Amino acid sequence: MQHQAIRIDSDANRITVDNGLLRIESNLQTGLLSFQWKDGSALRDLFSEVTVGSQRLRTTFYSGHQIQTGSIQSIEDRYGKGVCWCVEHAMPNQPILRQHFWCYEGLPYGFVELQAEQETEWETNEMTPLSALRNDGSCLEFGQRHGGDARVLFVPFDNDKWVRYGSFPIPCSVESCEATAIYCAESRHGFVLGSVTHDFWKTGLQVEGTFAGEVSRLRVFGGLSSLQTRDTLPHGSAHGKLNVSPRIFVGSFEDYRDGLEAYGRANAAVTPMLPWDGGVPFGWNSWSAVMSKLDFDVYVHTSDFIKQELQAGDDGFTNQGAVYVNFDSFWTNLTPEELREAVRRVKANGHRPGIYFSPFAYWGKDPERPLEGSEDRYLYRDILLKDAAGNLLPTLDGAYAIDLSHPAALERIRRQLDNFVELGFEYVKADFLSHGALEGRHYDPEVRTGIEAYNRGMAVIRDTLAPERIGRPFFINLSIAPLFPHGYAHSRRISCDVFGTVGDTEYMLNALTYGWWINGTLYRYNDPDHTVLYKSANQRSTSEHEGRGRLTASVIAGTSLLLGDDFRMKEAAERARAWMTHPDILALARKGITFRPVEGSSGSKAEDIFVLSDAGESWVAVFNYDSDLEAHKRLMLERLGIPNRKPLRITDVWDGSELQVQPDAESIDVHLSPSEAKLLRIGAL
């Protein structure tokens, strides 16, 4: 069968679908599956499986494999024009297993989903669309561009407990959350796998290999429950006559970075990021500045300082006329009268007030406490998440998880948000959201998994603050939260808490090294956390290089640019006056575009060179994470993606000096003092 740019061939032995870049083949004799790309890269000897009780039922165990009648169909949807089809696997007295596939014109990736059905209702808490188990050889072939140093990317489920991304050389054993890349660091050629549906399952990706460059074990499955997901109970079960796995993205790319960005866009095609046209948020957040000592004075002083010292002229510290001055935790230190007056003062300065809450976590120690606003109908115990025996789940980060299937829990969230709106706030930082995604026994029996509950709770936040409901834009920022599901907020912290030292900068940039692609796909902006120029309340003061390096890291993140100092301190105020009025730095921050990592072989550390090419120019950020030693970096223009066919003008953005290089130079040499960062602007002479 011929379908425009996609060729379909089938007989009694196999079905192949080929779009010229990717060929998907199912063997109808063995039940095995393969993905093969034009350059020779491939994933082979794949099968699907589902867990039923203590059994794992595999497509290769089944005796019958056939193309489901009438399943080959032309489609045109959010990914373009393509073909979908189904291969059915049958065996007496077992559920029918159906592999559904999607392939599109011009795309180097496709999708696969497993469905399992039987005549009576049944349940499963693990469905695996893709799996391969080999003792010898590899189920993965890199093809013509194999360049050595094959690595597996670990993506964390959330950003709690100072978790880190990681790229681990094979041999290794990695269990990633929701997505992974398997790539050669030198050639950048690689595969990207991950879920694009996040309504029910937590998706795990297990990649193992015992020899360099070989992957002998691969499992992509719905049903992940682990320390990484913060769960103490098994994943909840799908229940019904027909149960469906997550839909899995499978792609191969010349550059794995392109692949991760394509994966992000593929998710956004299913669930678009929450729209925002107000530009990158500039402003301030109270946490690192004063933490629990937050009071009226520091809040209004900060607004006055920004207005009087940082906003002179059109190029001052503002974006589209907006500056957010945000309370973090402990805003309850203020009396109700002080809170209203603080909002009034900030608005009088032309600023937008922001607030904080943790809607999915209960910080009290007494579960028998009456629930506020419920007229004594409920205790907190009623809305807390429990196990099958009715016991409260263990605390996470010191707080109990709230059951987001309970109507009173959702009403509590609406009530608090409506109060924020009434007070005049225009920004909210929602924290400790991973609590809402924990597995447990939910009040509503129709909610069977943590992700189902999380979607329900996040939808309440999004809908309660919808501009069409409240009559004005309201920025929603997620702090500690799962990466998926997305589409409920405008920004998400890319890492856990980050303060002002060079170690903090390196930690945040670890997340940027492997999670830059989230910006502009899943969320409008990556959030690099509060940008400390001089001193956080919990740390020593930082050197000038540390402070400027921390600011540089925030600017390249894409980025929410919220400062994090107490500007009643002389040095903090001086640094802000000098740095936060720098026109080129502010112009770059206003772009809201995340820099890409140049390399991807840093393990659980951060890479130290990042690049952005936009509007015919390039910017390169270079970091020295050593607080004691100088560093010399050689930047290879080819690796930066900067053509050296013309003489280049290279400007140090911070001090305005120009670097001299020969017209035919292939590299740029950069010297860095301890903890220093440089930001270079590169264009043709």
Phi, psi and omega in degrees: 000136179249132179229086179049246183273002182242127180259133179238124177234135179210147172209196183291343185261329185197164168232132177234138175235125190227120178259013181092337176250323185227134175240126178251124185232131174246128177273115184277001173263322185253341185083006180276159187226147174218150170243126182229137184248163186302327183277002179099352177288153186199154165241121189234167174057042181266150174215173175244157178206160178222143179266126176233108186063237179265001183263147166247116181262119182253150176300328181284344175281340186282153184269339183238132180225124182207161174285126180296132184305127177073011185279339181284113185223145170284141180225157170215112184218204186297342179263354181116203179269141181190200183224141169236153180201172185221134172250126186254137180239126186230147174205140183305139174066020177229156176302145172286131178255129181234123173265118177259137184233153174224133178222138188234154178297129172076005181253135179275017178222157175223186182229150174222144180217142178255132172239142180227133187218143169214172189288332179251160180292143180210176181216157178208146175244020175205120176230131189239099179294327183226131176206149174214136180228112179228147172262333179235140177078190186232142174274359183235135177233129182278346176077210191290336188256023179297125185238019181078176179051053178290136186227159176239132181270131171260122175252123179290153176293318180220195182238032181272161170057032176055039176296154179236146164291166177202149171238120190242128181291141174281129019281140179193172172225114187233135170242104181266164184247120174074328182202159171206164169232140175241113194211161174264119187297324184286309181279340184071359178293136181191170178256147173232129179231142176176163180280145173243003174240133188221043182260341185221313190263151158264125186262131175249148178229110181257125180231125181225145174204145181253351177231151184305129175079359182249137174247112183262337180229131178218128174221126173241112192219150168268132181129020182291130173214117188199181174301325181294325178274000179071014185274145171248359179235158175297159176300144177296163187256139166286147186217132178152184174285325180241123177240145190231136179281173166295153176271130191250130174278130179228113182217157173232139189220148174299327179229116183301335178294320173299322181294318179293323176293321176296321177298317177300316179293326178295322175294320180293335176292329177279311180229102182297150173295153182294125187296145175206125178240018181269005179080173180299128178290120170258146177162218187209148175230142191279343195299302184292332183293311187224349179051235186287353180268019179302133177212178182300318187297311183294327182293308183286328177299319180298315179298316179298317181297313180298317181297314188275330189250335189245355188245024179290125176078175182290339183264013181286186185284085177196158177223121185052036178077008186247139169223129179260131176243110197245127164289140167254203179303154182078017171295343177289354172298333181279147172287161177304324179292318178296322181297314179294321179291324177298316178298317180298316182296317180296316180294327177296333175276001182082014182261168181246121183283144178235160187220174187225143166201162178237086193286343186254007184231141176249117186268354180290160179263350185245100179294344181274004179292138177297143179281123181301139175080000182261004181055041176063017176283334185228148165261163176300326179306325183297329185255007179269148182286140186230167173269184185297336180270001179089007178276145176296143176293153174303150180293155174235124184059025178087006183232150175281148177278136177269140180277107186279004172269353183275127181303324181292327177293318180290323178294324176301318179294313179301318183297317180293317180294319177299325177295318177299318180296315181297325180287343177105009179288154184228009182208138174225134171259114179261123190241160176053050183275343180300335176305324184288346182258005181291148174285144179180182175269116186270154179302315178273114183295344177286342176267110191251349181223162177298323181292322174301315180294318181299316177302320181295315180292318181292326178297324178296317178298309180302312186287325179294327182260012181300133181305323181292341178271317187261350174086011177200158176295147179217117185278130181247121179242135177257135181261267173274114188199152171301150174294318176238152358290155178245191177090004183250354185213162182271334178212160178216137175302130183281340180222185172281194184304139179227134182245230194243351184281169179295331175295323175296318179300315180297320180298312180297321182286342169300316179293324178291325180304320186243000180229015179305327188292349179290328181292125177083000176240294180276321180229149180298322181223138161289144178248115180275012181075178184298134185267108183270118180273330186228304186205128169273154183298338184255010185222168170293165173290153184258157174290166179298319178296319178298312182297317181288328175295321178296319178294317178301317179299320179294317182299321183279354182283339169121350340187147162278126184249080180253119181288161187220031180250160168269106187280008167285345174279132186302312184294321178298316179296318181296317179295321179297316179299322183282322189261326187272009171242011181286113188299322182288324177294314181294322179296321178292318179297324181294339178300323181068029181247129180282137172290151175267148169289143177280321179240170182213048183229034187267008181065234178262013177261182176263146165289163186244005178227128181227149186223146172226128173245125184203133175056041175081003178234165176230149173236138180233127176253132183232135186234145168245112184274358180273125182275357183242329189246147172288164179220146175239124182243135173253116182263113180276121185300323180297317179291330177287344184078024181253117180293140179250030180284340182238156172302141185249144169258120183241117185242133170284112187297325185290315185249356176081358180286157179251138176270136181265125175225152178289149182304328182259018183296143176258355183210167176234130177262132183232131176255134182233133171286169177305134178065011185274150170234142174241147177235115185252140174250125188236126177209171179286145176294000000 
